[in-house]
Amino acid sequence: MKRFDVLTEGLAFPEGPVVMPDGAVVVTEIAKGCLTRVTEDGDVSLLADTGGGPNGAALGPDGMLYVCNNGGFSWNTDGGLKPHGRADDNIGGSIQKVDPETGRVETLYTACGDIVLRAPNDIACDAHGGFYFTDHGHRSGRRLDFGAVFYAKLDGSHINQVAFPLIGPNGIGLSPDGRKLYVAETSSGRLWSYAITGPGEVASPDWPSPTGGDLVAGLPGFQRYDSLAVEDCGNVAVATLRLGGINVISPTGDLVERIELPDPYTTNICFGGPDRRTAYITLSSTGRLVRMEWARPGLVL
């Protein structure tokens, strides 16, 4: 197990780390319904109250934070904090825009046409004034909402569905050249890729696919994927649940390395530092944001 430093602890299921221009890291605290700012020295302060369940986040080219809000989970506290399905007081899924200077929160999207957003999870901005995001969906008793991938404009003017159906789509990211979209599916433990043909548009594979994408890699046994980040060389670093850690996967699907971490809910990773070789990782059930040296530079989220 590689050595890491705990930047801060005591967070309420942190996810969605974003390195800000000043070196601070903003995380979502899903169980508190807020965004939290953590300085390089570990000082913690409230950035914004979003309500619901803020999940994945990304810094847009306009300097605003874009947040996937799943509406709110119920929680199991046995052996650490763990999500346990849709909360009774769930406020509904949405995409929010947050001003990091003032904390002002604006709701951009709650639906795509007549498709109501159920549990937006993770987000990645592109170079065309838009972003891709996953909607994880919910399970209720014997009923399951299939998830999907959507594309939307930063200014709130347009949203369209990109890929459907998926079973618990979670992490999402773009290849360094912006021509490939990666999506991690939690329930199946699979990493999918989609060839981007235009903003918010992907090509269909040449063979039948349940998600409309090409399979890059899958996890053996009872493991699940969570969020992901892409390295500068094109490798995809995917957080894994149950056997907590980060799997680094090449674009051709080979396992480059695995970093073990001591939390079964190792959920998110992003890169920062002057050479982008510092990884910030959320250990969510134990409420920690940690950092460690990384073997290769990562892309800016």
C-alpha positions as CSV (number, residue, x, y, z in Angstrom):
1,M,0.0,0.0,0.0
2,K,1.5,3.4,-1.0
3,R,1.9,6.0,1.6
4,F,-0.6,8.9,1.6
5,D,-1.1,12.0,3.7
6,V,-4.5,12.8,5.3
7,L,-5.3,16.3,4.2
8,T,-8.4,16.4,6.4
9,E,-10.9,14.1,8.0
10,G,-14.3,14.2,9.7
11,L,-16.1,14.9,6.4
12,A,-19.6,13.6,5.8
13,F,-19.1,11.2,2.8
14,P,-16.8,13.4,0.7
15,E,-16.7,13.0,-3.1
16,G,-16.1,15.1,-6.2
17,P,-12.7,16.7,-5.4
18,V,-11.7,19.6,-7.6
19,V,-8.3,21.4,-7.3
20,M,-8.8,25.1,-7.5
21,P,-6.4,27.6,-9.0
22,D,-5.0,28.6,-5.6
23,G,-4.2,25.0,-4.7
24,A,-7.2,24.4,-2.4
25,V,-9.4,21.4,-3.0
26,V,-13.2,21.7,-3.0
27,V,-15.1,18.5,-2.1
28,T,-18.7,17.7,-2.0
29,E,-20.1,16.4,1.3
30,I,-23.0,14.3,0.2
31,A,-24.4,13.6,3.7
32,K,-24.3,17.3,4.6
33,G,-25.6,18.8,1.4
34,C,-22.7,21.2,0.9
35,L,-19.5,22.0,-0.8
36,T,-16.4,22.3,1.4
37,R,-13.1,24.0,0.7
38,V,-9.9,22.4,2.0
39,T,-6.7,24.4,1.9
40,E,-3.2,22.9,1.3
41,D,-2.7,23.2,5.0
42,G,-5.9,21.2,5.8
43,D,-8.0,24.2,6.9
44,V,-11.7,23.5,6.2
45,S,-14.5,26.0,5.5
46,L,-18.0,25.9,4.0
47,L,-18.1,27.1,0.4
48,A,-21.8,26.6,-0.4
49,D,-25.0,25.0,0.8
50,T,-26.5,23.0,-2.2
51,G,-29.1,21.0,-0.3
52,G,-29.9,17.4,-1.5
53,G,-26.8,15.3,-2.2
54,P,-24.0,17.1,-4.1
55,N,-21.9,14.4,-5.7
56,G,-19.5,14.9,-8.6
57,A,-18.1,18.3,-9.4
58,A,-16.0,20.0,-12.0
59,L,-14.5,23.4,-12.6
60,G,-15.7,25.0,-15.8
61,P,-13.6,27.2,-18.1
62,D,-15.6,30.2,-16.7
63,G,-14.3,29.6,-13.2
64,M,-17.6,28.3,-11.9
65,L,-18.2,24.9,-10.3
66,Y,-20.7,22.6,-11.9
67,V,-22.2,20.0,-9.5
68,C,-24.2,16.8,-9.9
69,N,-26.8,16.7,-7.2
70,N,-28.4,13.3,-6.6
71,G,-31.2,14.8,-4.5
72,G,-30.1,13.0,-1.2
73,F,-29.4,9.5,0.1
74,S,-30.4,7.7,3.2
75,W,-27.5,6.4,5.2
76,N,-26.2,3.3,7.0
77,T,-23.8,4.1,9.8
78,D,-22.9,0.6,10.7
79,G,-19.1,0.3,10.2
80,G,-18.7,3.7,8.7
81,L,-21.0,6.0,6.7
82,K,-22.4,4.4,3.6
83,P,-25.3,5.4,1.2
84,H,-28.4,3.3,1.5
85,G,-30.7,4.3,-1.3
86,R,-32.9,7.3,-2.0
87,A,-33.8,9.4,0.9
88,D,-37.5,9.9,1.8
89,D,-36.9,13.6,1.6
90,N,-34.9,13.5,-1.7
91,I,-35.3,16.8,-3.5
92,G,-34.8,15.4,-7.0
93,G,-31.8,15.3,-9.2
94,S,-30.3,18.4,-10.8
95,I,-27.2,20.0,-12.2
96,Q,-26.2,23.1,-10.2
97,K,-23.8,26.0,-10.9
98,V,-21.9,27.3,-7.9
99,D,-19.9,30.5,-7.7
100,P,-16.7,29.7,-5.7
101,E,-16.3,33.3,-4.7
102,T,-19.7,33.9,-3.3
103,G,-21.2,30.4,-2.7
104,R,-24.2,31.4,-4.8
105,V,-26.0,28.3,-6.1
106,E,-28.0,28.2,-9.4
107,T,-30.0,25.2,-10.7
108,L,-29.3,24.7,-14.4
109,Y,-31.1,21.4,-15.2
110,T,-33.6,19.1,-13.6
111,A,-34.7,17.3,-16.7
112,C,-33.8,16.4,-20.3
113,G,-37.1,17.0,-22.2
114,D,-39.6,14.7,-20.5
115,I,-36.8,12.7,-18.9
116,V,-36.5,13.7,-15.2
117,L,-33.0,13.6,-13.8
118,R,-33.0,11.0,-11.0
119,A,-29.5,10.9,-9.5
120,P,-26.8,12.9,-11.4
121,N,-23.5,11.5,-10.2
122,D,-20.3,12.7,-12.0
123,I,-19.4,15.3,-14.6
124,A,-16.7,16.2,-17.1
125,C,-16.4,19.5,-19.1
126,D,-15.3,19.5,-22.7
127,A,-13.7,22.1,-24.9
128,H,-16.9,23.2,-26.6
129,G,-18.8,25.0,-23.8
130,G,-20.5,21.9,-22.5
131,F,-20.2,18.9,-20.2
132,Y,-21.0,15.3,-20.0
133,F,-22.6,13.8,-16.9
134,T,-23.9,10.5,-15.6
135,D,-27.3,9.9,-14.0
136,H,-26.9,6.9,-11.8
137,G,-30.6,6.2,-11.3
138,H,-32.2,4.7,-8.2
139,R,-33.4,1.3,-7.1
140,S,-36.6,1.0,-5.2
141,G,-37.6,-2.4,-3.9
142,R,-37.9,-4.6,-7.1
143,R,-37.8,-1.6,-9.4
144,L,-34.7,-0.2,-11.0
145,D,-34.2,3.1,-12.8
146,F,-31.7,2.5,-15.6
147,G,-29.0,5.2,-15.8
148,A,-27.8,7.3,-18.7
149,V,-25.2,9.7,-19.9
150,F,-26.3,13.3,-20.8
151,Y,-24.6,16.3,-22.5
152,A,-25.5,19.9,-21.6
153,K,-24.3,23.4,-22.2
154,L,-22.7,25.4,-19.5
155,D,-25.1,28.3,-20.0
156,G,-28.2,26.2,-19.4
157,S,-29.4,26.4,-22.9
158,H,-29.3,22.8,-24.1
159,I,-29.3,19.2,-22.9
160,N,-29.5,15.9,-24.7
161,Q,-29.2,12.2,-23.9
162,V,-26.0,10.6,-25.1
163,A,-26.1,7.0,-24.0
164,F,-28.8,4.7,-22.5
165,P,-29.4,2.3,-20.8
166,L,-26.6,1.8,-18.2
167,I,-26.8,0.1,-14.8
168,G,-25.5,2.5,-12.3
169,P,-23.3,4.8,-14.5
170,N,-20.9,6.7,-12.2
171,G,-17.4,8.0,-13.2
172,I,-17.0,9.9,-16.4
173,G,-14.0,11.5,-18.2
174,L,-12.6,12.5,-21.6
175,S,-9.4,11.2,-23.3
176,P,-6.6,13.7,-23.6
177,D,-7.5,14.6,-27.2
178,G,-11.2,14.9,-26.3
179,R,-12.2,12.3,-28.9
180,K,-13.2,9.5,-26.5
181,L,-15.7,9.4,-23.6
182,Y,-15.1,7.0,-20.7
183,V,-17.9,5.9,-18.4
184,A,-17.5,3.6,-15.3
185,E,-20.6,1.5,-14.5
186,T,-20.9,0.7,-10.8
187,S,-23.2,-2.2,-10.7
188,S,-21.4,-4.3,-13.4
189,G,-17.9,-3.1,-12.6
190,R,-17.3,-2.3,-16.2
191,L,-15.5,0.6,-17.9
192,W,-17.0,1.7,-21.3
193,S,-15.8,4.0,-24.0
194,Y,-17.6,6.0,-26.6
195,A,-16.2,7.6,-29.8
196,I,-17.2,11.2,-29.8
197,T,-18.3,12.5,-33.2
198,G,-19.4,16.0,-32.1
199,P,-20.3,17.8,-28.9
200,G,-22.8,15.6,-27.2
201,E,-22.8,13.0,-29.9
202,V,-21.2,9.5,-30.0
203,A,-20.8,6.8,-32.6
204,S,-22.5,3.5,-32.3
205,P,-20.2,0.4,-32.0
206,D,-20.0,-2.1,-34.9
207,W,-21.3,-4.9,-32.6
208,P,-24.3,-5.2,-30.3
209,S,-23.7,-3.4,-27.0
210,P,-26.1,-3.1,-24.0
211,T,-24.9,0.5,-23.3
212,G,-24.1,1.7,-26.8
213,G,-20.4,1.8,-26.0
214,D,-17.3,-0.4,-26.3
215,L,-16.1,-2.4,-23.3
216,V,-12.6,-1.3,-22.1
217,A,-12.3,-3.3,-18.9
218,G,-14.2,-5.2,-16.2
219,L,-13.6,-6.1,-12.6
220,P,-13.4,-9.7,-11.5
221,G,-15.5,-10.9,-8.6
222,F,-17.6,-8.7,-6.4
223,Q,-16.1,-5.3,-7.0
224,R,-17.6,-2.1,-8.4
225,Y,-16.4,1.0,-10.1
226,D,-17.0,4.5,-8.8
227,S,-15.5,7.8,-10.2
228,L,-12.5,8.2,-12.5
229,A,-9.8,10.6,-13.7
230,V,-7.7,10.4,-16.8
231,E,-3.9,10.6,-16.9
232,D,-2.0,12.8,-19.3
233,C,-0.8,9.7,-21.2
234,G,-4.4,8.5,-21.6
235,N,-4.6,5.9,-18.8
236,V,-7.9,5.9,-16.9
237,A,-7.6,5.8,-13.1
238,V,-10.8,4.4,-11.7
239,A,-11.8,4.2,-8.0
240,T,-13.0,0.8,-6.9
241,L,-15.5,0.0,-4.2
242,R,-15.5,-2.9,-1.6
243,L,-11.8,-3.7,-2.2
244,G,-10.9,-0.1,-1.9
245,G,-8.3,1.4,-4.2
246,I,-7.5,2.9,-7.6
247,N,-7.2,0.7,-10.7
248,V,-5.2,2.4,-13.5
249,I,-6.3,1.0,-16.9
250,S,-4.6,1.7,-20.3
251,P,-6.8,2.8,-23.2
252,T,-6.5,-0.8,-24.5
253,G,-7.9,-2.2,-21.3
254,D,-4.7,-3.5,-19.6
255,L,-4.3,-3.1,-15.9
256,V,-1.2,-0.7,-15.5
257,E,-1.2,-0.8,-11.7
258,R,-3.5,-1.0,-8.7
259,I,-3.1,1.2,-5.6
260,E,-4.7,-0.3,-2.5
261,L,-6.3,2.1,-0.1
262,P,-7.9,1.5,3.4
263,D,-11.5,2.3,2.7
264,P,-14.0,0.1,0.9
265,Y,-15.6,3.3,-0.3
266,T,-12.6,4.8,-2.2
267,T,-14.7,6.9,-4.5
268,N,-13.0,9.7,-6.3
269,I,-9.6,10.9,-7.6
270,C,-8.3,14.1,-9.2
271,F,-4.9,15.5,-9.9
272,G,-3.1,18.7,-8.9
273,G,0.2,20.2,-7.9
274,P,2.6,22.1,-10.2
275,D,3.3,19.0,-12.3
276,R,-0.1,17.4,-11.8
277,R,1.5,14.4,-10.1
278,T,-0.3,14.9,-6.8
279,A,-3.4,12.7,-6.5
280,Y,-6.3,13.8,-4.2
281,I,-8.5,10.9,-3.3
282,T,-11.7,10.7,-1.3
283,L,-12.0,7.8,1.3
284,S,-15.7,8.4,1.8
285,S,-17.0,6.0,4.4
286,T,-14.2,7.1,6.8
287,G,-14.6,10.8,5.9
288,R,-11.1,11.5,4.7
289,L,-9.5,13.5,1.9
290,V,-6.0,12.2,1.3
291,R,-3.2,13.1,-1.1
292,M,-0.3,11.1,-2.5
293,E,2.4,11.3,-5.1
294,W,1.4,9.8,-8.4
295,A,3.6,8.0,-10.9
296,R,2.4,10.0,-13.9
297,P,0.9,13.4,-14.5
298,G,-2.9,13.6,-14.7
299,L,-5.2,15.8,-16.7
300,V,-6.8,18.8,-15.1
301,L,-10.5,18.0,-14.4
